[in-house]
Amino acid sequence: MDYFFEVCAVASPLNQLPDSSCGGGPGSVPVYNCLVILVRDSQTGRVSGRVANLAGISGEASSERDLLFLLTRRFREQLQLCVREGRAISWVDPAEVPGPGEQQRFIPIHL
């Protein structure tokens, strides 16, 4: 039986300090919440998923670590592109919630 697995990421800016907390350093770095929902295929052992709050980001890997690396890299690249081009980030709202058999992960993403 084939399974379709999804990863869902929810992003919103975290609170940021106006300047470096150590004083004298540069301002704070933008940080975004990334909520990832993933599932492992019990037959193949592969982990699959997608980013639900930024359309078009999905992937599959042999391990959870590899999948999270892939998805967070794509997530960061898309955010950086929007910032660089001065475009608003098109968040999907409301965020999806884990379905049966899915697991959730939270990842802070620094630009």
PyMOL commands that set and color helices and strands:
alter all, ss='L'
color gray80, all
select helices_A, chain A and resi 64-85
alter helices_A, ss='H'
color red, helices_A
select strands_A, chain A and resi 31-40+47-51+57-61+103-110
alter strands_A, ss='S'
color yellow, strands_A
deselect
rebuild
show_as cartoon
